[in-house]
């Protein structure tokens, strides 16, 4: 998963549950939005929840704004769009596109993913992250 804003504990818990079922789950999120400028602390809480739940989490500061927002599902489907993984987006926005069973698109996103993940720094929930 790539995320600009990730503040939803419900989505974090769903990802942890998937990880515990054996699904490969990893998250890369914008560092500025979720840590540096996160006055509410919700971004740090959600990322720490993920990290403590065993999910690989990285934060990225290489770009002024890391605005990728997508999930690749089973190398077969993609959820993308301008939807942030937050309660506000969940209740105030309708802006997601899901492409079910389009492996050629899922493959393109899957190939894009490692570059962004490798651009990030491992997040462990520590104050220095």
C-alpha positions in Angstrom: 0.0 0.0 0.0 1.1 3.5 -0.8 -0.4 6.3 1.2 -0.2 10.1 1.5 -2.3 10.4 4.6 -2.8 7.3 6.8 -4.7 8.0 10.0 -7.3 5.3 10.1 -6.9 2.8 13.0 -9.7 0.7 11.3 -7.7 0.3 8.1 -4.5 -0.3 10.1 -6.3 -3.1 12.0 -7.6 -4.6 8.8 -4.1 -4.7 7.4 -2.7 -6.2 10.6 -5.4 -8.9 10.5 -4.5 -9.7 6.9 -0.8 -9.9 7.8 -1.7 -12.3 10.6 -3.6 -14.5 8.1 -0.4 -14.7 6.0 -1.1 -12.0 3.5 2.0 -10.1 2.4 1.3 -6.5 3.7 3.7 -3.5 3.5 3.0 0.2 3.7 4.9 3.3 2.5 3.5 6.6 3.6 4.4 10.3 3.3 6.6 11.3 6.2 5.6 14.9 6.3 1.9 14.3 6.3 1.9 11.5 8.8 4.7 12.5 11.2 6.1 16.0 10.7 2.9 17.9 10.2 0.6 15.5 12.0 -0.7 17.8 14.8 -3.4 15.3 15.8 -1.0 12.5 16.2 -3.3 10.2 14.3 -0.8 9.4 11.6 1.9 8.4 14.1 -0.6 6.3 16.0 -1.8 4.4 12.8 1.7 3.8 11.6 2.9 2.7 15.0 -0.1 0.3 15.2 0.9 -1.2 11.9 4.6 -1.5 12.9 3.7 -3.1 16.2 1.4 -5.4 14.4 4.2 -6.8 12.3 3.5 -4.9 9.1 6.5 -3.5 7.3 6.2 0.3 7.3 8.3 2.9 5.7 8.0 6.6 5.6 9.2 8.6 2.6 10.6 12.1 2.5 12.4 12.1 -0.8 9.6 14.0 -2.5 8.1 17.3 -1.4 4.8 15.4 -1.3 4.5 11.7 -1.7 1.0 11.5 -3.1 0.8 7.9 -4.3 -2.4 6.3 -3.1 -2.9 2.7 -4.1 -3.2 -0.9 -3.0 -2.3 -3.9 -5.2 -4.4 -7.0 -4.4 -3.1 -10.5 -5.2 -1.1 -9.1 -8.2 -4.5 -9.0 -10.0 -6.4 -5.9 -8.9 -5.7 -2.3 -7.9 -7.5 0.2 -5.7 -6.3 3.7 -6.5 -7.6 7.3 -6.6 -7.4 10.3 -4.4 -8.8 8.6 -1.3 -6.7 9.1 1.8 -6.7 6.3 4.3 -8.4 8.4 7.0 -11.8 8.7 8.7 -12.4 12.1 7.1 -11.9 10.6 3.6 -14.1 7.6 4.4 -17.0 9.8 5.4 -16.5 12.9 3.3 -15.2 11.7 -0.1 -16.0 9.3 -2.8 -13.0 9.2 -5.0 -11.6 5.7 -5.4 -11.3 3.5 -8.4 -11.0 -0.3 -8.1 -9.8 -2.2 -11.1 -10.8 -5.8 -10.4 -9.1 -8.6 -12.4 -6.9 -6.4 -14.6 -3.5 -8.1 -14.1 -1.7 -5.9 -16.6 -2.5 -2.8 -14.5 -1.8 -4.6 -11.3 1.6 -5.7 -12.6 2.5 -2.1 -13.5 1.7 -0.9 -10.0 3.5 -3.9 -8.6 6.6 -2.9 -10.6 6.3 0.7 -9.4 6.0 -0.3 -5.7 9.6 -1.4 -4.9 11.1 1.8 -6.1 8.9 3.8 -3.7 9.2 1.4 -0.9 13.0 1.5 -1.2 13.0 5.3 -1.2 11.5 5.2 2.3 13.0 4.7 5.7 11.9 1.9 8.0 9.4 3.1 10.6 9.5 1.5 14.0 7.3 3.9 16.0 10.2 5.7 17.5 10.3 9.4 18.0 13.2 9.8 15.5 11.1 8.4 12.6 
